[in-house]
Amino acid sequence: MSQTGAIWLVILLACLAANLPFANHRVLVLGPRLQPRKPLVVRFAELLVLYFVVGGIGLLLEKRAGQIAHQQWEFYAVTGALFITLAFPGFVYRYLLRHRT
């Protein structure tokens, strides 16, 4: 896989992973279903876990491509803010749109 392909893979995985906590009522997609619905705190905890999973995949792809660059706190602050921004559509769908039941 080329570097460009790896970058797009990480971006697509981040988009998908950021919206997964808001897509269903299961814990980490495969876990038990929470009744009557999953609390917002659990969704934020899932978001944090998925941030580190996508970051780990990105780290593996970077290591495969060559030497891993040393990152400081600014990198993690920016990628965390980007991950939260990518989660906005899922949040809007789950909490701000009116669902007819």
PyRosetta script that sets phi, psi and omega in degrees:
from pyrosetta import init, pose_from_sequence

init()
pose = pose_from_sequence("MSQTGAIWLVILLACLAANLPFANHRVLVLGPRLQPRKPLVVRFAELLVLYFVVGGIGLLLEKRAGQIAHQQWEFYAVTGALFITLAFPGFVYRYLLRHRT")
pose.set_psi(1, 135.8)
pose.set_omega(1, 179.6)
pose.set_phi(2, -75.0)
pose.set_psi(2, 167.3)
pose.set_omega(2, 178.2)
pose.set_phi(3, -64.0)
pose.set_psi(3, -38.1)
pose.set_omega(3, 178.6)
pose.set_phi(4, -64.2)
pose.set_psi(4, -41.9)
pose.set_omega(4, 177.1)
pose.set_phi(5, -63.1)
pose.set_psi(5, -40.1)
pose.set_omega(5, 178.8)
pose.set_phi(6, -65.2)
pose.set_psi(6, -39.4)
pose.set_omega(6, 178.7)
pose.set_phi(7, -63.6)
pose.set_psi(7, -46.2)
pose.set_omega(7, 179.6)
pose.set_phi(8, -65.6)
pose.set_psi(8, -34.0)
pose.set_omega(8, 177.2)
pose.set_phi(9, -63.4)
pose.set_psi(9, -44.3)
pose.set_omega(9, 179.2)
pose.set_phi(10, -65.4)
pose.set_psi(10, -39.9)
pose.set_omega(10, 179.0)
pose.set_phi(11, -64.6)
pose.set_psi(11, -44.4)
pose.set_omega(11, 178.6)
pose.set_phi(12, -65.7)
pose.set_psi(12, -40.4)
pose.set_omega(12, 176.1)
pose.set_phi(13, -62.9)
pose.set_psi(13, -38.7)
pose.set_omega(13, 178.9)
pose.set_phi(14, -65.9)
pose.set_psi(14, -41.4)
pose.set_omega(14, 177.8)
pose.set_phi(15, -61.8)
pose.set_psi(15, -45.4)
pose.set_omega(15, -180.0)
pose.set_phi(16, -66.7)
pose.set_psi(16, -47.7)
pose.set_omega(16, -176.8)
pose.set_phi(17, -66.1)
pose.set_psi(17, -34.6)
pose.set_omega(17, -179.3)
pose.set_phi(18, -67.3)
pose.set_psi(18, -28.7)
pose.set_omega(18, -178.0)
pose.set_phi(19, -96.7)
pose.set_psi(19, -11.6)
pose.set_omega(19, -179.5)
pose.set_phi(20, -59.3)
pose.set_psi(20, -41.8)
pose.set_omega(20, -179.3)
pose.set_phi(21, -60.6)
pose.set_psi(21, -25.1)
pose.set_omega(21, -177.3)
pose.set_phi(22, -95.3)
pose.set_psi(22, -2.9)
pose.set_omega(22, -174.8)
pose.set_phi(23, -86.8)
pose.set_psi(23, -23.9)
pose.set_omega(23, -177.4)
pose.set_phi(24, -150.1)
pose.set_psi(24, 179.5)
pose.set_omega(24, -179.0)
pose.set_phi(25, -104.7)
pose.set_psi(25, 13.2)
pose.set_omega(25, 176.9)
pose.set_phi(26, -91.8)
pose.set_psi(26, 151.1)
pose.set_omega(26, 178.0)
pose.set_phi(27, -79.9)
pose.set_psi(27, 122.7)
pose.set_omega(27, -178.3)
pose.set_phi(28, 51.3)
pose.set_psi(28, 41.1)
pose.set_omega(28, 174.6)
pose.set_phi(29, 66.9)
pose.set_psi(29, -38.1)
pose.set_omega(29, -175.2)
pose.set_phi(30, -105.2)
pose.set_psi(30, -12.5)
pose.set_omega(30, -175.0)
pose.set_phi(31, -76.9)
pose.set_psi(31, -168.3)
pose.set_omega(31, -178.6)
pose.set_phi(32, -68.5)
pose.set_psi(32, 151.1)
pose.set_omega(32, 178.1)
pose.set_phi(33, -81.9)
pose.set_psi(33, 127.5)
pose.set_omega(33, 179.5)
pose.set_phi(34, -88.6)
pose.set_psi(34, 132.9)
pose.set_omega(34, -178.9)
pose.set_phi(35, -110.6)
pose.set_psi(35, 143.9)
pose.set_omega(35, -6.9)
pose.set_phi(36, -76.6)
pose.set_psi(36, -23.0)
pose.set_omega(36, 174.8)
pose.set_phi(37, -157.8)
pose.set_psi(37, 163.6)
pose.set_omega(37, -177.0)
pose.set_phi(38, -79.4)
pose.set_psi(38, 129.6)
pose.set_omega(38, 178.6)
pose.set_phi(39, -67.2)
pose.set_psi(39, 155.9)
pose.set_omega(39, -179.1)
pose.set_phi(40, -61.6)
pose.set_psi(40, -33.9)
pose.set_omega(40, 179.6)
pose.set_phi(41, -63.3)
pose.set_psi(41, -40.1)
pose.set_omega(41, 178.4)
pose.set_phi(42, -66.5)
pose.set_psi(42, -39.4)
pose.set_omega(42, 178.0)
pose.set_phi(43, -62.9)
pose.set_psi(43, -40.8)
pose.set_omega(43, 178.4)
pose.set_phi(44, -67.8)
pose.set_psi(44, -36.7)
pose.set_omega(44, 176.6)
pose.set_phi(45, -64.4)
pose.set_psi(45, -41.0)
pose.set_omega(45, 175.8)
pose.set_phi(46, -62.3)
pose.set_psi(46, -40.2)
pose.set_omega(46, 178.9)
pose.set_phi(47, -59.8)
pose.set_psi(47, -42.1)
pose.set_omega(47, 178.5)
pose.set_phi(48, -64.8)
pose.set_psi(48, -44.7)
pose.set_omega(48, 179.0)
pose.set_phi(49, -62.5)
pose.set_psi(49, -44.9)
pose.set_omega(49, -179.5)
pose.set_phi(50, -67.3)
pose.set_psi(50, -30.0)
pose.set_omega(50, 174.2)
pose.set_phi(51, -60.2)
pose.set_psi(51, -45.1)
pose.set_omega(51, -179.8)
pose.set_phi(52, -71.2)
pose.set_psi(52, -32.4)
pose.set_omega(52, 176.7)
pose.set_phi(53, -65.0)
pose.set_psi(53, -48.0)
pose.set_omega(53, 178.7)
pose.set_phi(54, -64.4)
pose.set_psi(54, -38.7)
pose.set_omega(54, 176.6)
pose.set_phi(55, -62.7)
pose.set_psi(55, -38.9)
pose.set_omega(55, 176.8)
pose.set_phi(56, -65.1)
pose.set_psi(56, -39.9)
pose.set_omega(56, 176.7)
pose.set_phi(57, -64.6)
pose.set_psi(57, -42.4)
pose.set_omega(57, 176.5)
pose.set_phi(58, -61.4)
pose.set_psi(58, -39.4)
pose.set_omega(58, 178.2)
pose.set_phi(59, -64.8)
pose.set_psi(59, -41.4)
pose.set_omega(59, 177.8)
pose.set_phi(60, -63.9)
pose.set_psi(60, -41.2)
pose.set_omega(60, 178.2)
pose.set_phi(61, -67.1)
pose.set_psi(61, -35.7)
pose.set_omega(61, 177.7)
pose.set_phi(62, -67.7)
pose.set_psi(62, -40.1)
pose.set_omega(62, 179.1)
pose.set_phi(63, -66.0)
pose.set_psi(63, -37.2)
pose.set_omega(63, 178.4)
pose.set_phi(64, -65.6)
pose.set_psi(64, -33.3)
pose.set_omega(64, -178.6)
pose.set_phi(65, -79.6)
pose.set_psi(65, -22.6)
pose.set_omega(65, -178.0)
pose.set_phi(66, 161.5)
pose.set_psi(66, -146.4)
pose.set_omega(66, -177.4)
pose.set_phi(67, -76.0)
pose.set_psi(67, 139.8)
pose.set_omega(67, 179.0)
pose.set_phi(68, -80.9)
pose.set_psi(68, 128.8)
pose.set_omega(68, 179.2)
pose.set_phi(69, -80.0)
pose.set_psi(69, 138.6)
pose.set_omega(69, 177.5)
pose.set_phi(70, -72.2)
pose.set_psi(70, 132.8)
pose.set_omega(70, -178.9)
pose.set_phi(71, -116.5)
pose.set_psi(71, 147.3)
pose.set_omega(71, 175.9)
pose.set_phi(72, -108.8)
pose.set_psi(72, -174.8)
pose.set_omega(72, -171.9)
pose.set_phi(73, -62.9)
pose.set_psi(73, -28.4)
pose.set_omega(73, -179.3)
pose.set_phi(74, -62.4)
pose.set_psi(74, -37.8)
pose.set_omega(74, 178.4)
pose.set_phi(75, -61.2)
pose.set_psi(75, -45.2)
pose.set_omega(75, -178.3)
pose.set_phi(76, -71.1)
pose.set_psi(76, -32.3)
pose.set_omega(76, 175.7)
pose.set_phi(77, -65.8)
pose.set_psi(77, -43.0)
pose.set_omega(77, -179.5)
pose.set_phi(78, -69.7)
pose.set_psi(78, -45.1)
pose.set_omega(78, -179.6)
pose.set_phi(79, -67.7)
pose.set_psi(79, -33.7)
pose.set_omega(79, 175.5)
pose.set_phi(80, -65.1)
pose.set_psi(80, -43.5)
pose.set_omega(80, 177.7)
pose.set_phi(81, -64.6)
pose.set_psi(81, -38.7)
pose.set_omega(81, 177.1)
pose.set_phi(82, -64.7)
pose.set_psi(82, -41.0)
pose.set_omega(82, 179.8)
pose.set_phi(83, -64.5)
pose.set_psi(83, -40.7)
pose.set_omega(83, 176.8)
pose.set_phi(84, -65.5)
pose.set_psi(84, -39.3)
pose.set_omega(84, 177.2)
pose.set_phi(85, -63.5)
pose.set_psi(85, -39.6)
pose.set_omega(85, 178.0)
pose.set_phi(86, -66.6)
pose.set_psi(86, -23.5)
pose.set_omega(86, 179.4)
pose.set_phi(87, -81.3)
pose.set_psi(87, -6.6)
pose.set_omega(87, -176.0)
pose.set_phi(88, -58.7)
pose.set_psi(88, -43.2)
pose.set_omega(88, 179.1)
pose.set_phi(89, -60.7)
pose.set_psi(89, -40.1)
pose.set_omega(89, 177.8)
pose.set_phi(90, -65.6)
pose.set_psi(90, -40.1)
pose.set_omega(90, 178.1)
pose.set_phi(91, -63.6)
pose.set_psi(91, -44.5)
pose.set_omega(91, 179.2)
pose.set_phi(92, -62.4)
pose.set_psi(92, -43.4)
pose.set_omega(92, 180.0)
pose.set_phi(93, -62.1)
pose.set_psi(93, -43.7)
pose.set_omega(93, -174.5)
pose.set_phi(94, -76.7)
pose.set_psi(94, -40.7)
pose.set_omega(94, -169.4)
pose.set_phi(95, -112.4)
pose.set_psi(95, -23.0)
pose.set_omega(95, -174.5)
pose.set_phi(96, -106.3)
pose.set_psi(96, -23.9)
pose.set_omega(96, 176.8)
pose.set_phi(97, -84.5)
pose.set_psi(97, 143.3)
pose.set_omega(97, 179.0)
pose.set_phi(98, -83.5)
pose.set_psi(98, 121.6)
pose.set_omega(98, -179.7)
pose.set_phi(99, -99.5)
pose.set_psi(99, 130.1)
pose.set_omega(99, 176.4)
pose.set_phi(100, -87.9)
pose.set_psi(100, 127.0)
pose.set_omega(100, -179.5)
pose.set_phi(101, -114.1)
pose.dump_pdb("model.pdb")
